Amino acid sequence: MARAGSKAFQALPTPVQLVLLAAALLAGMVGCSAAWVDQQSYVPAPNICRAHETWRTDCVQVQRPAPPVQQAEVVR
């Protein structure tokens, strides 16, 4: 498959090859720039401890509320 694409690319005139190469390079630069700009506003999530890691001091202890207990209906 890659050979067929390579042969098709090589069959194009040199100016067209250069335009396609420049377009691919530009698309890559735009993608990397967008990812870099998006990364600037990244806020890392706090390091949350797992339930069994209560002894750790390098993470945030989360107190999860207990789920409400539902009372069973009495059928009469």
Distance bins in CASP14 RR format, pairs under 12 A and 6 or more apart:
PFRMAT RR
TARGET T0000
AUTHOR 0000-0000-0000
RMODE 2
METHOD distances of the structure
MODEL  1
1 7 0 0 0 0 0 1 0 0 0 0 0
1 8 0 0 0 0 0 1 0 0 0 0 0
2 8 0 0 0 0 0 1 0 0 0 0 0
2 9 0 0 0 0 0 1 0 0 0 0 0
3 9 0 0 0 0 0 1 0 0 0 0 0
3 10 0 0 0 0 0 1 0 0 0 0 0
4 10 0 0 0 0 0 1 0 0 0 0 0
4 11 0 0 0 0 0 1 0 0 0 0 0
5 11 0 0 0 0 1 0 0 0 0 0 0
5 12 0 0 0 0 0 1 0 0 0 0 0
5 20 0 0 0 0 0 1 0 0 0 0 0
6 12 0 0 0 0 0 1 0 0 0 0 0
6 17 0 0 0 0 0 1 0 0 0 0 0
8 16 0 0 0 0 0 1 0 0 0 0 0
8 17 0 0 0 0 0 1 0 0 0 0 0
8 20 0 0 0 0 0 1 0 0 0 0 0
9 16 0 0 0 0 1 0 0 0 0 0 0
9 17 1 0 0 1 0 0 0 0 0 0 0
9 18 0 0 0 0 0 1 0 0 0 0 0
9 19 0 0 0 0 0 1 0 0 0 0 0
9 20 1 0 0 1 0 0 0 0 0 0 0
9 21 0 0 0 0 1 0 0 0 0 0 0
9 24 0 0 0 0 0 1 0 0 0 0 0
10 16 0 0 0 0 0 1 0 0 0 0 0
10 17 1 0 0 1 0 0 0 0 0 0 0
10 20 0 0 0 0 0 1 0 0 0 0 0
11 17 0 0 0 0 1 0 0 0 0 0 0
12 18 0 0 0 0 1 0 0 0 0 0 0
12 19 0 0 0 0 1 0 0 0 0 0 0
12 20 1 0 0 1 0 0 0 0 0 0 0
12 21 0 0 0 0 0 1 0 0 0 0 0
13 19 0 0 0 0 1 0 0 0 0 0 0
13 20 0 0 0 0 0 1 0 0 0 0 0
14 20 0 0 0 0 0 1 0 0 0 0 0
14 21 0 0 0 0 0 1 0 0 0 0 0
15 21 0 0 0 0 0 1 0 0 0 0 0
15 22 0 0 0 0 0 1 0 0 0 0 0
16 22 0 0 0 0 0 1 0 0 0 0 0
16 23 0 0 0 0 0 1 0 0 0 0 0
17 23 0 0 0 0 0 1 0 0 0 0 0
17 24 0 0 0 0 0 1 0 0 0 0 0
18 24 0 0 0 0 0 1 0 0 0 0 0
18 25 0 0 0 0 0 1 0 0 0 0 0
19 25 0 0 0 0 0 1 0 0 0 0 0
19 26 0 0 0 0 0 1 0 0 0 0 0
20 26 0 0 0 0 0 1 0 0 0 0 0
20 27 0 0 0 0 0 1 0 0 0 0 0
21 27 0 0 0 0 0 1 0 0 0 0 0
21 28 0 0 0 0 0 1 0 0 0 0 0
22 28 0 0 0 0 0 1 0 0 0 0 0
22 29 0 0 0 0 0 1 0 0 0 0 0
23 29 0 0 0 0 0 1 0 0 0 0 0
23 30 0 0 0 0 0 1 0 0 0 0 0
24 30 0 0 0 0 0 1 0 0 0 0 0
24 31 0 0 0 0 0 1 0 0 0 0 0
25 31 0 0 0 0 0 1 0 0 0 0 0
25 32 0 0 0 0 0 1 0 0 0 0 0
26 32 0 0 0 0 0 1 0 0 0 0 0
26 33 0 0 0 0 0 1 0 0 0 0 0
27 33 0 0 0 0 0 1 0 0 0 0 0
27 34 0 0 0 0 0 1 0 0 0 0 0
28 34 0 0 0 0 1 0 0 0 0 0 0
28 35 0 0 0 0 1 0 0 0 0 0 0
28 36 0 0 0 0 0 1 0 0 0 0 0
29 35 0 0 0 0 0 1 0 0 0 0 0
29 36 0 0 0 0 0 1 0 0 0 0 0
30 36 0 0 0 0 0 1 0 0 0 0 0
30 37 0 0 0 0 0 1 0 0 0 0 0
31 37 0 0 0 0 1 0 0 0 0 0 0
31 38 0 0 0 0 1 0 0 0 0 0 0
31 39 0 0 0 0 0 1 0 0 0 0 0
32 38 0 0 0 0 0 1 0 0 0 0 0
32 39 0 0 0 0 0 1 0 0 0 0 0
33 39 0 0 0 0 0 1 0 0 0 0 0
33 40 0 0 0 0 0 1 0 0 0 0 0
34 40 0 0 0 0 0 1 0 0 0 0 0
35 42 0 0 0 0 0 1 0 0 0 0 0
36 42 0 0 0 0 0 1 0 0 0 0 0
44 60 0 0 0 0 0 1 0 0 0 0 0
45 59 0 0 0 0 0 1 0 0 0 0 0
45 60 0 0 0 0 1 0 0 0 0 0 0
45 62 0 0 0 0 0 1 0 0 0 0 0
46 58 0 0 0 0 0 1 0 0 0 0 0
46 59 1 0 0 1 0 0 0 0 0 0 0
46 60 1 0 1 0 0 0 0 0 0 0 0
46 61 0 0 0 0 0 1 0 0 0 0 0
46 62 0 0 0 0 1 0 0 0 0 0 0
47 53 0 0 0 0 0 1 0 0 0 0 0
47 56 0 0 0 0 1 0 0 0 0 0 0
47 57 0 0 0 0 0 1 0 0 0 0 0
47 58 1 0 0 1 0 0 0 0 0 0 0
47 59 1 0 1 0 0 0 0 0 0 0 0
47 60 1 0 0 1 0 0 0 0 0 0 0
47 61 0 0 0 0 0 1 0 0 0 0 0
47 62 0 0 0 0 0 1 0 0 0 0 0
48 56 0 0 0 0 0 1 0 0 0 0 0
48 58 0 0 0 0 0 1 0 0 0 0 0
48 59 1 0 0 1 0 0 0 0 0 0 0
48 60 1 0 1 0 0 0 0 0 0 0 0
48 61 0 0 0 0 1 0 0 0 0 0 0
48 62 1 0 1 0 0 0 0 0 0 0 0
48 63 0 0 0 0 0 1 0 0 0 0 0
48 64 0 0 0 0 0 1 0 0 0 0 0
49 55 0 0 0 0 1 0 0 0 0 0 0
49 56 1 0 1 0 0 0 0 0 0 0 0
49 57 0 0 0 0 1 0 0 0 0 0 0
49 58 0 0 0 0 1 0 0 0 0 0 0
49 59 1 0 1 0 0 0 0 0 0 0 0
49 60 1 0 0 1 0 0 0 0 0 0 0
49 61 1 0 1 0 0 0 0 0 0 0 0
49 62 1 0 0 1 0 0 0 0 0 0 0
49 63 0 0 0 0 0 1 0 0 0 0 0
49 64 0 0 0 0 0 1 0 0 0 0 0
50 56 0 0 0 0 1 0 0 0 0 0 0
50 59 0 0 0 0 1 0 0 0 0 0 0
50 60 0 0 0 0 0 1 0 0 0 0 0
50 61 0 0 0 0 0 1 0 0 0 0 0
50 62 0 0 0 0 1 0 0 0 0 0 0
50 64 0 0 0 0 0 1 0 0 0 0 0
51 59 0 0 0 0 0 1 0 0 0 0 0
51 61 0 0 0 0 1 0 0 0 0 0 0
51 62 0 0 0 0 1 0 0 0 0 0 0
51 63 0 0 0 0 0 1 0 0 0 0 0
51 64 0 0 0 0 1 0 0 0 0 0 0
52 59 0 0 0 0 0 1 0 0 0 0 0
52 61 0 0 0 0 0 1 0 0 0 0 0
53 59 1 0 0 1 0 0 0 0 0 0 0
53 60 0 0 0 0 0 1 0 0 0 0 0
53 61 0 0 0 0 1 0 0 0 0 0 0
53 62 0 0 0 0 0 1 0 0 0 0 0
54 60 0 0 0 0 0 1 0 0 0 0 0
54 61 1 0 0 1 0 0 0 0 0 0 0
54 62 0 0 0 0 0 1 0 0 0 0 0
54 63 0 0 0 0 0 1 0 0 0 0 0
55 61 0 0 0 0 0 1 0 0 0 0 0
END
